[in-house]
Amino acid sequence: MRKAVRLFKQNASGETCVCCCILMILDYYRLLPGNYPTRRQEENLYKRWGSSLGKMKEYADRQRRFVAGTPLTAAACCLSEFDLSVRMVHSEKDLIDNTRHFYPEDLFPLVREQYLSYMVQCQDAVRSETGVNINCDRIAEELDAGQILILMLMVPGSDGDTPHAVVADKYREQDGERYFHFCDPYFGRYEVTDTELEKKIDVPFGRGYIAVKDIANVTDKNNCPQII
């Protein structure tokens, strides 16, 4: 693995944050061909794992901010194809819900069906934890255990707050405060305090993250899935 996660910023579409997080993790564990992630890899990941609803004109035109991007469960499926330990952690027992009415009522069943389908697809390769109290202490515990996280946040967007994925790789403590470090494919590198993080992870359809750790020293990239 590398000494630190290297930042890879997303393309101008605004829809590939999850794919870029996947690439940053694969790059960290040296599981990518070449020396650095590429736009071609980003695009190919999105073609394979991006939301099918976001690619359908009837939804893409009218409700794009609700369907564009890549489901977090799809990212877990993708990462499970490599020699990595992958856990999918949700605050909700049903993975996601709509009790806070983030999604339009007619759209949510389709979003949920797609989201759950990936967990069925990779159920033997990805450990699923539900009903978890996801807070700053939990995230710190994961980082202390050597996990790298793809963490779902809410960030301001042109149409209102929008789900957005970042890589959380470490934190530090200073003067009684914790500072969590993010590699954000849109905003770059930055740190947030406990208070700031608690606001950001309050995702209205349920908190969630992917925890990733290597399970073998893989040096033969020829045996790794090809995403280029």
Residue pairs with C-beta under 8 A, 6 or more apart in sequence:
1 28
1 29
1 30
1 214
2 27
2 28
2 29
2 30
4 28
4 169
5 24
5 25
5 27
5 28
5 148
5 167
5 169
5 183
6 24
6 27
6 28
6 36
6 183
7 24
7 183
7 184
7 185
7 188
7 189
8 20
8 23
8 24
8 27
8 36
8 37
8 42
8 185
9 20
9 185
9 186
9 188
10 16
10 17
10 19
10 20
10 42
10 185
10 186
11 39
11 42
11 43
14 68
14 186
15 46
15 50
15 54
15 68
15 69
15 70
16 42
16 43
16 45
16 46
16 50
16 69
16 70
16 185
17 69
17 164
17 165
17 166
17 185
17 186
18 49
18 69
18 70
18 71
18 72
18 74
18 75
18 150
18 165
19 42
19 45
19 46
19 49
19 50
19 70
19 75
20 37
20 42
20 185
21 75
21 150
21 165
21 166
21 167
21 183
21 185
22 45
22 75
22 78
22 79
22 150
23 32
23 37
23 41
23 42
23 45
24 37
24 167
24 183
24 185
25 79
25 84
25 148
25 150
25 167
25 212
26 32
26 37
26 79
26 82
27 36
27 37
28 148
28 169
29 82
29 84
29 214
29 218
30 218
30 219
30 221
31 82
31 83
31 84
31 218
31 221
31 224
32 41
32 221
32 227
33 221
33 226
33 228
38 228
40 228
41 227
41 228
44 227
44 228
45 70
45 78
45 227
46 70
48 78
48 227
49 70
49 71
49 74
49 75
49 77
49 78
50 69
50 70
50 74
51 67
51 68
51 69
51 70
51 71
51 74
51 114
52 114
53 59
53 60
53 67
53 107
53 110
53 111
53 114
54 60
54 64
54 67
54 68
54 69
56 67
59 66
59 67
59 107
59 110
60 67
60 68
63 104
63 107
65 157
65 159
65 160
65 162
66 102
66 103
66 104
66 107
66 111
67 107
67 111
69 163
71 114
71 115
71 118
72 88
72 115
72 150
72 152
72 165
72 208
72 209
72 210
73 88
73 95
73 115
73 116
73 118
73 119
73 122
74 118
75 150
75 165
75 210
76 86
76 88
76 118
76 119
76 122
76 126
76 210
77 118
77 121
77 122
77 125
77 126
79 86
79 210
79 212
80 86
80 122
80 125
80 126
81 125
81 225
82 218
82 224
82 225
83 214
83 215
83 216
83 218
83 224
84 212
84 213
84 214
84 215
85 212
85 213
85 214
85 215
86 125
86 126
86 127
86 210
86 211
86 212
87 126
87 127
87 128
87 129
87 147
87 210
87 211
87 212
88 119
88 126
88 127
88 128
88 129
88 208
88 210
89 129
89 132
89 134
89 208
89 209
89 210
89 211
90 96
90 128
90 129
90 130
90 131
90 132
90 134
90 206
90 207
90 208
91 131
91 132
91 133
91 134
91 206
91 207
91 208
92 130
92 131
92 205
92 206
92 207
93 130
93 131
94 112
94 130
95 112
95 115
95 116
95 119
95 130
95 206
95 208
96 111
96 112
96 115
96 205
96 206
96 208
97 205
97 206
98 105
98 108
98 112
98 205
100 204
100 205
101 204
102 204
102 205
103 111
103 205
119 126
119 128
132 138
134 201
134 207
134 208
134 209
135 198
135 201
136 178
136 180
136 194
136 197
136 198
139 149
139 151
139 168
139 171
139 180
139 197
139 201
139 209
140 171
140 178
140 180
142 149
142 209
142 211
143 149
143 168
143 169
143 170
143 171
145 213
146 213
147 211
147 212
147 213
148 167
148 168
148 169
148 211
148 212
148 213
149 167
149 168
149 169
149 209
149 210
149 211
149 212
150 165
150 166
150 167
150 168
150 209
150 210
150 212
151 165
151 166
151 167
151 168
151 182
151 201
151 209
152 163
152 164
152 165
152 201
152 203
152 207
152 208
152 209
153 163
153 164
153 165
153 166
153 200
153 201
153 203
154 161
154 162
154 163
154 164
154 200
154 202
154 203
154 204
155 161
155 162
155 164
155 186
155 187
155 200
156 162
163 203
163 205
164 184
164 186
165 185
166 182
166 183
166 184
166 185
167 182
167 183
167 184
168 180
168 181
168 182
168 209
169 181
169 182
169 183
170 180
170 181
171 178
171 179
171 180
171 181
172 178
172 179
172 181
172 191
173 179
177 193
177 194
178 193
178 194
179 191
179 192
179 193
180 191
180 192
180 193
180 194
180 197
181 189
181 190
181 191
182 189
182 190
182 191
182 192
183 189
184 190
192 200
201 207
218 224
